[in-house]
Amino acid sequence: MSIESPIELGEYKTQAQGKRDTVTILLTDGEDRAFKLSNEISEARWISHDEVKALKDLYPITRYALKLHAHYLSRS
């Protein structure tokens, strides 16, 4: 199964720690976790709501973005 029409919940940008970062939050019910990264992307991952709660190594902007969309993510 491939990711069918993911919904972009938001895109957040920061220049904290002297670097530019962009976090994009997508919602999908697809099961295929494979995707190809471009050279500009340092990390990308699909995670479930339960995995979000367990993560300790998130950048502050990522934690902020996920918190804003918690009501969507709790449905997954």
N, CA, C and O atoms as CSV, one atom per row, in Angstrom:
chain,resi,resn,atom,element,x,y,z
A,1,MET,N,N,0.846,-1.180,0.000
A,1,MET,CA,C,0.000,0.000,0.000
A,1,MET,C,C,0.886,1.236,0.000
A,1,MET,O,O,1.892,1.271,0.709
A,2,SER,N,N,0.540,2.224,-0.762
A,2,SER,CA,C,1.311,3.467,-0.776
A,2,SER,C,C,0.540,4.545,-0.022
A,2,SER,O,O,-0.653,4.405,0.244
A,3,ILE,N,N,1.241,5.618,0.314
A,3,ILE,CA,C,0.608,6.716,1.033
A,3,ILE,C,C,-0.344,7.419,0.075
A,3,ILE,O,O,0.082,7.950,-0.951
A,4,GLU,N,N,-1.610,7.424,0.403
A,4,GLU,CA,C,-2.626,8.042,-0.432
A,4,GLU,C,C,-2.967,9.424,0.097
A,4,GLU,O,O,-3.446,9.557,1.224
A,5,SER,N,N,-2.732,10.423,-0.683
A,5,SER,CA,C,-3.143,11.792,-0.380
A,5,SER,C,C,-2.956,12.210,1.075
A,5,SER,O,O,-3.938,12.425,1.787
A,6,PRO,N,N,-1.712,12.325,1.523
A,6,PRO,CA,C,-1.515,12.791,2.897
A,6,PRO,C,C,-2.051,14.215,3.045
A,6,PRO,O,O,-2.012,15.006,2.102
A,7,ILE,N,N,-2.545,14.525,4.224
A,7,ILE,CA,C,-3.072,15.851,4.522
A,7,ILE,C,C,-1.998,16.623,5.267
A,7,ILE,O,O,-1.525,16.181,6.314
A,8,GLU,N,N,-1.608,17.780,4.730
A,8,GLU,CA,C,-0.628,18.613,5.418
A,8,GLU,C,C,-1.334,19.394,6.514
A,8,GLU,O,O,-2.194,20.229,6.236
A,9,LEU,N,N,-0.970,19.122,7.754
A,9,LEU,CA,C,-1.564,19.821,8.885
A,9,LEU,C,C,-0.869,21.137,9.160
A,9,LEU,O,O,-1.481,22.065,9.690
A,10,GLY,N,N,0.399,21.227,8.808
A,10,GLY,CA,C,1.114,22.473,9.030
A,10,GLY,C,C,2.583,22.360,8.710
A,10,GLY,O,O,3.153,21.268,8.687
A,11,GLU,N,N,3.192,23.514,8.463
A,11,GLU,CA,C,4.633,23.602,8.213
A,11,GLU,C,C,5.174,24.686,9.136
A,11,GLU,O,O,4.643,25.795,9.186
A,12,TYR,N,N,6.218,24.358,9.852
A,12,TYR,CA,C,6.774,25.255,10.869
A,12,TYR,C,C,8.252,25.438,10.624
A,12,TYR,O,O,8.978,24.477,10.373
A,13,LYS,N,N,8.700,26.699,10.698
A,13,LYS,CA,C,10.100,27.030,10.425
A,13,LYS,C,C,10.724,27.688,11.643
A,13,LYS,O,O,10.060,28.410,12.387
A,14,THR,N,N,12.007,27.429,11.832
A,14,THR,CA,C,12.745,28.026,12.927
A,14,THR,C,C,14.189,28.250,12.500
A,14,THR,O,O,14.694,27.586,11.595
A,15,GLN,N,N,14.839,29.188,13.161
A,15,GLN,CA,C,16.262,29.415,12.952
A,15,GLN,C,C,16.996,29.271,14.280
A,15,GLN,O,O,18.044,29.882,14.487
A,16,ALA,N,N,16.449,28.472,15.164
A,16,ALA,CA,C,17.070,28.230,16.465
A,16,ALA,C,C,18.400,27.508,16.283
A,16,ALA,O,O,18.608,26.818,15.285
A,17,GLN,N,N,19.268,27.665,17.222
A,17,GLN,CA,C,20.572,27.007,17.230
A,17,GLN,C,C,21.402,27.347,15.996
A,17,GLN,O,O,22.270,26.568,15.601
A,18,GLY,N,N,21.143,28.512,15.379
A,18,GLY,CA,C,21.944,28.970,14.255
A,18,GLY,C,C,21.744,28.216,12.955
A,18,GLY,O,O,22.592,28.299,12.067
A,19,LYS,N,N,20.660,27.490,12.816
A,19,LYS,CA,C,20.393,26.768,11.570
A,19,LYS,C,C,18.921,26.889,11.229
A,19,LYS,O,O,18.081,27.114,12.099
A,20,ARG,N,N,18.622,26.734,9.945
A,20,ARG,CA,C,17.233,26.809,9.496
A,20,ARG,C,C,16.646,25.399,9.471
A,20,ARG,O,O,17.204,24.493,8.852
A,21,ASP,N,N,15.536,25.229,10.138
A,21,ASP,CA,C,14.836,23.950,10.149
A,21,ASP,C,C,13.386,24.169,9.756
A,21,ASP,O,O,12.785,25.191,10.086
A,22,THR,N,N,12.839,23.202,9.051
A,22,THR,CA,C,11.419,23.197,8.709
A,22,THR,C,C,10.848,21.864,9.138
A,22,THR,O,O,11.410,20.809,8.843
A,23,VAL,N,N,9.730,21.919,9.836
A,23,VAL,CA,C,9.014,20.724,10.250
A,23,VAL,C,C,7.662,20.749,9.554
A,23,VAL,O,O,6.922,21.727,9.657
A,24,THR,N,N,7.345,19.679,8.849
A,24,THR,CA,C,6.054,19.550,8.194
A,24,THR,C,C,5.316,18.381,8.816
A,24,THR,O,O,5.850,17.275,8.898
A,25,ILE,N,N,4.094,18.620,9.254
A,25,ILE,CA,C,3.276,17.583,9.878
A,25,ILE,C,C,2.242,17.116,8.858
A,25,ILE,O,O,1.434,17.909,8.375
A,26,LEU,N,N,2.274,15.827,8.535
A,26,LEU,CA,C,1.340,15.230,7.583
A,26,LEU,C,C,0.522,14.170,8.293
A,26,LEU,O,O,1.008,13.507,9.209
A,27,LEU,N,N,-0.710,14.014,7.872
A,27,LEU,CA,C,-1.597,13.000,8.417
A,27,LEU,C,C,-1.992,12.059,7.290
A,27,LEU,O,O,-2.388,12.502,6.213
A,28,THR,N,N,-1.883,10.762,7.540
A,28,THR,CA,C,-2.274,9.777,6.547
A,28,THR,C,C,-2.687,8.497,7.250
A,28,THR,O,O,-2.318,8.262,8.401
A,29,ASP,N,N,-3.441,7.685,6.566
A,29,ASP,CA,C,-3.773,6.389,7.127
A,29,ASP,C,C,-3.077,5.277,6.356
A,29,ASP,O,O,-3.392,4.101,6.535
A,30,GLY,N,N,-2.137,5.645,5.506
A,30,GLY,CA,C,-1.375,4.667,4.745
A,30,GLY,C,C,-0.470,3.839,5.632
A,30,GLY,O,O,-0.122,4.249,6.739
A,31,GLU,N,N,-0.097,2.688,5.146
A,31,GLU,CA,C,0.760,1.801,5.916
A,31,GLU,C,C,2.171,1.716,5.359
A,31,GLU,O,O,3.063,1.207,6.038
A,32,ASP,N,N,2.396,2.192,4.161
A,32,ASP,CA,C,3.722,2.125,3.550
A,32,ASP,C,C,4.601,3.194,4.178
A,32,ASP,O,O,4.333,4.386,4.027
A,33,ARG,N,N,5.633,2.786,4.871
A,33,ARG,CA,C,6.490,3.732,5.559
A,33,ARG,C,C,7.711,4.127,4.724
A,33,ARG,O,O,8.544,4.900,5.197
A,34,ALA,N,N,7.834,3.630,3.529
A,34,ALA,CA,C,8.995,3.938,2.696
A,34,ALA,C,C,8.802,5.266,1.975
A,34,ALA,O,O,7.728,5.550,1.445
A,35,PHE,N,N,9.854,6.069,1.963
A,35,PHE,CA,C,9.861,7.293,1.174
A,35,PHE,C,C,11.304,7.658,0.901
A,35,PHE,O,O,12.216,7.179,1.575
A,36,LYS,N,N,11.504,8.505,-0.089
A,36,LYS,CA,C,12.848,8.882,-0.503
A,36,LYS,C,C,13.121,10.312,-0.065
A,36,LYS,O,O,12.312,11.208,-0.308
A,37,LEU,N,N,14.259,10.525,0.580
A,37,LEU,CA,C,14.640,11.857,1.044
A,37,LEU,C,C,15.481,12.568,0.003
A,37,LEU,O,O,16.283,11.943,-0.691
A,38,SER,N,N,15.296,13.874,-0.106
A,38,SER,CA,C,16.178,14.672,-0.956
A,38,SER,C,C,17.414,15.023,-0.142
A,38,SER,O,O,17.464,14.763,1.060
A,39,ASN,N,N,18.400,15.605,-0.784
A,39,ASN,CA,C,19.639,15.986,-0.092
A,39,ASN,C,C,19.411,17.073,0.957
A,39,ASN,O,O,20.221,17.228,1.871
A,40,GLU,N,N,18.320,17.822,0.834
A,40,GLU,CA,C,18.043,18.916,1.766
A,40,GLU,C,C,17.389,18.455,3.060
A,40,GLU,O,O,17.289,19.235,4.007
A,41,ILE,N,N,16.944,17.212,3.123
A,41,ILE,CA,C,16.236,16.704,4.299
A,41,ILE,C,C,17.191,15.858,5.128
A,41,ILE,O,O,17.750,14.873,4.644
A,42,SER,N,N,17.368,16.256,6.381
A,42,SER,CA,C,18.281,15.511,7.245
A,42,SER,C,C,17.603,14.334,7.923
A,42,SER,O,O,18.258,13.340,8.234
A,43,GLU,N,N,16.291,14.431,8.160
A,43,GLU,CA,C,15.581,13.339,8.804
A,43,GLU,C,C,14.096,13.422,8.482
A,43,GLU,O,O,13.529,14.512,8.404
A,44,ALA,N,N,13.477,12.279,8.297
A,44,ALA,CA,C,12.032,12.192,8.104
A,44,ALA,C,C,11.584,10.844,8.621
A,44,ALA,O,O,12.283,9.843,8.467
A,45,ARG,N,N,10.418,10.824,9.232
A,45,ARG,CA,C,9.889,9.548,9.697
A,45,ARG,C,C,8.381,9.637,9.876
A,45,ARG,O,O,7.832,10.689,10.204
A,46,TRP,N,N,7.729,8.502,9.650
A,46,TRP,CA,C,6.309,8.346,9.934
A,46,TRP,C,C,6.224,7.768,11.334
A,46,TRP,O,O,6.901,6.789,11.648
A,47,ILE,N,N,5.396,8.369,12.175
A,47,ILE,CA,C,5.245,7.858,13.530
A,47,ILE,C,C,3.776,7.868,13.937
A,47,ILE,O,O,3.000,8.727,13.517
A,48,SER,N,N,3.423,6.910,14.750
A,48,SER,CA,C,2.055,6.838,15.252
A,48,SER,C,C,1.906,7.762,16.458
A,48,SER,O,O,2.893,8.273,16.988
A,49,HIS,N,N,0.677,7.968,16.877
A,49,HIS,CA,C,0.420,8.801,18.047
A,49,HIS,C,C,1.133,8.241,19.276
A,49,HIS,O,O,1.718,9.001,20.048
A,50,ASP,N,N,1.091,6.935,19.465
A,50,ASP,CA,C,1.768,6.330,20.614
A,50,ASP,C,C,3.273,6.556,20.556
A,50,ASP,O,O,3.903,6.784,21.589
A,51,GLU,N,N,3.851,6.498,19.373
A,51,GLU,CA,C,5.283,6.747,19.218
A,51,GLU,C,C,5.628,8.201,19.527
A,51,GLU,O,O,6.682,8.476,20.102
A,52,VAL,N,N,4.756,9.133,19.154
A,52,VAL,CA,C,4.983,10.557,19.444
A,52,VAL,C,C,5.145,10.761,20.938
A,52,VAL,O,O,6.070,11.438,21.387
A,53,LYS,N,N,4.240,10.170,21.706
A,53,LYS,CA,C,4.274,10.345,23.158
A,53,LYS,C,C,5.549,9.781,23.774
A,53,LYS,O,O,6.006,10.273,24.806
A,54,ALA,N,N,6.124,8.763,23.158
A,54,ALA,CA,C,7.309,8.109,23.708
A,54,ALA,C,C,8.625,8.781,23.303
A,54,ALA,O,O,9.654,8.534,23.931
A,55,LEU,N,N,8.612,9.617,22.277
A,55,LEU,CA,C,9.842,10.226,21.783
A,55,LEU,C,C,10.400,11.250,22.765
A,55,LEU,O,O,9.666,12.095,23.277
A,56,LYS,N,N,11.689,11.170,23.020
A,56,LYS,CA,C,12.349,12.106,23.930
A,56,LYS,C,C,13.335,13.018,23.196
A,56,LYS,O,O,13.765,14.029,23.752
A,57,ASP,N,N,13.699,12.675,21.953
A,57,ASP,CA,C,14.763,13.384,21.235
A,57,ASP,C,C,14.264,14.383,20.201
A,57,ASP,O,O,14.965,14.657,19.227
A,58,LEU,N,N,13.072,14.932,20.389
A,58,LEU,CA,C,12.512,15.862,19.408
A,58,LEU,C,C,13.065,17.268,19.586
A,58,LEU,O,O,13.297,17.716,20.709
A,59,TYR,N,N,13.273,17.955,18.475
A,59,TYR,CA,C,13.611,19.369,18.528
A,59,TYR,C,C,12.413,20.125,19.088
A,59,TYR,O,O,11.277,19.688,18.906
A,60,PRO,N,N,12.637,21.239,19.759
A,60,PRO,CA,C,11.512,22.007,20.315
A,60,PRO,C,C,10.457,22.379,19.275
A,60,PRO,O,O,9.265,22.334,19.580
A,61,ILE,N,N,10.856,22.744,18.064
A,61,ILE,CA,C,9.881,23.116,17.033
A,61,ILE,C,C,9.011,21.917,16.647
A,61,ILE,O,O,7.825,22.077,16.358
A,62,THR,N,N,9.594,20.733,16.642
A,62,THR,CA,C,8.827,19.524,16.320
A,62,THR,C,C,7.826,19.232,17.423
A,62,THR,O,O,6.666,18.933,17.143
A,63,ARG,N,N,8.255,19.314,18.660
A,63,ARG,CA,C,7.358,19.071,19.791
A,63,ARG,C,C,6.203,20.082,19.774
A,63,ARG,O,O,5.054,19.720,20.024
A,64,TYR,N,N,6.515,21.350,19.480
A,64,TYR,CA,C,5.502,22.404,19.388
A,64,TYR,C,C,4.492,22.087,18.287
A,64,TYR,O,O,3.284,22.161,18.510
A,65,ALA,N,N,4.984,21.734,17.103
A,65,ALA,CA,C,4.102,21.451,15.970
A,65,ALA,C,C,3.201,20.258,16.262
A,65,ALA,O,O,2.012,20.288,15.947
A,66,LEU,N,N,3.751,19.221,16.855
A,66,LEU,CA,C,2.947,18.044,17.181
A,66,LEU,C,C,1.896,18.361,18.244
A,66,LEU,O,O,0.778,17.847,18.193
A,67,LYS,N,N,2.255,19.201,19.193
A,67,LYS,CA,C,1.301,19.577,20.240
A,67,LYS,C,C,0.115,20.338,19.636
A,67,LYS,O,O,-1.025,20.151,20.060
A,68,LEU,N,N,0.387,21.192,18.650
A,68,LEU,CA,C,-0.691,21.944,18.000
A,68,LEU,C,C,-1.700,21.031,17.312
A,68,LEU,O,O,-2.875,21.377,17.189
A,69,HIS,N,N,-1.246,19.884,16.871
A,69,HIS,CA,C,-2.095,18.972,16.101
A,69,HIS,C,C,-2.439,17.704,16.864
A,69,HIS,O,O,-2.811,16.699,16.259
A,70,ALA,N,N,-2.322,17.740,18.167
A,70,ALA,CA,C,-2.556,16.543,18.986
A,70,ALA,C,C,-3.955,15.970,18.769
A,70,ALA,O,O,-4.125,14.751,18.794
A,71,HIS,N,N,-4.960,16.823,18.556
A,71,HIS,CA,C,-6.318,16.324,18.370
A,71,HIS,C,C,-6.452,15.465,17.101
A,71,HIS,O,O,-7.238,14.518,17.076
A,72,TYR,N,N,-5.689,15.792,16.053
A,72,TYR,CA,C,-5.691,14.960,14.849
A,72,TYR,C,C,-4.912,13.675,15.097
A,72,TYR,O,O,-5.349,12.590,14.713
A,73,LEU,N,N,-3.775,13.805,15.730
A,73,LEU,CA,C,-2.891,12.658,15.907
A,73,LEU,C,C,-3.476,11.621,16.848
A,73,LEU,O,O,-3.146,10.441,16.738
A,74,SER,N,N,-4.323,12.023,17.756
A,74,SER,CA,C,-4.907,11.065,18.689
A,74,SER,C,C,-5.920,10.156,18.006
A,74,SER,O,O,-6.328,9.146,18.579
A,75,ARG,N,N,-6.324,10.496,16.805
A,75,ARG,CA,C,-7.251,9.644,16.032
A,75,ARG,C,C,-6.554,8.524,15.313
A,75,ARG,O,O,-7.201,7.570,14.882
A,76,SER,N,N,-5.225,8.615,15.169
A,76,SER,CA,C,-4.507,7.603,14.385
A,76,SER,C,C,-4.294,6.333,15.158
A,76,SER,O,O,-3.706,5.386,14.638
